Amino acid sequence: MKRLLPFALFLTTPAAFADIRAEYRTSAQISIEAPYVVTNRAGSSYSLSGNNITPSVTVGDTTTSGKIGGLNLGSLSNGLPALLQTDTTITTAGSAFSKTESVFVGDSTPTAVTPSSGIAALPVLSGQTTLGSGGTAGSLALTSLSSGVHTCAAGGSGTSCIGSTTVSIEID
């Protein structure tokens, strides 16, 4: 019997443990660019310069000499400041004088911009405006099969499609 014991140990096979995990991930994405407008409103400005003039400002019934009017930021209407008039008189009669006055009225607050057919109607502004017309779907389509094969049908301008498949096998 003792002779059979070593032989019996060779006949049994040791157990093997192995975990096998397979993972398949498929993703698909199509996108169309949206229309957009970026615009910068121009601000209001006022300037006055001159020689041999005396400025004054009248508010209500009160006139103040030696003051310059301009923009009243405390009184805004639709994003625009009110203008305070500057009156000028010649300081020394009969002498040469010069006066340069300039007013630039900026842009009022525009109403909302609503895109129509992929194109946004632009407000008329004095500042810089950048327009993106957006994409057109056209015949944009993406087919994604369980085998990992992706087929993209081209769309119009401003469109894209992305298809990907990831396969991972882990043996532990």
Summary of the structure (lengths in Angstrom):
residues: 172
radius of gyration: 39.5
end to end distance: 40.1
largest distance: 144.2
contacts: 384
relative contact order: 0.29
helix: 5%
strand: 52%
